[in-house]
Amino acid sequence: MKPASPEKDPFAPEFRVVARGNVRRGIRLERIFWTTLKRMAESRKITMGALIEEIAARFEMLAEEIREQAIAQGTAIEGDWL
């Protein structure tokens, strides 16, 4: 099996800055979690910034909680990224 290129590897870490209002958060997550967060936000018809703000308001360990929420959502493991 050929290894995924860094551009397509769903487990490659990616740093993004997410803004909501005047609050900016720098978060480093694997691509697969960014994909799932996007789907979660779209399904609720909110921005990714709003979703991350909701998670951040409840949890101190933001990146770890984002991973847990994405896994619980299940979209990251549907297999369409394989």
Residue, then its C-alpha position, 0 to 999 in steps of 0.5 A: m500500500k502506497p503511503a498518503s502524500p502529506e497533502k492528502d494524509p488525513f492524519a497529518p497535523e494542520f494549524r489553523v486560526v479560527a476566529r469568532g468575533n474578536v476572539r482568535r484561536g490557534i489550533r493544531l489538529e489532524r486534517i481528519f478532525w478539521t473535516t469533521l468539524k466542518r461537517m458538524a458546523e454545516s449540519r448545525k448551520i453555524t460557523m466553525g468559529a461558533l462551534i469551536e467557541e461552544i466547545a472552548a466555553r465548556f472545556e479547558m483542553l480544547a484540542e483534545e475535546i475537539r478530537e473527542q467531539a469529532i470522534a463521537q460525531g462519527t463522521a471522521i470514521e465513515g471512511d470516505w477519506l480512505 
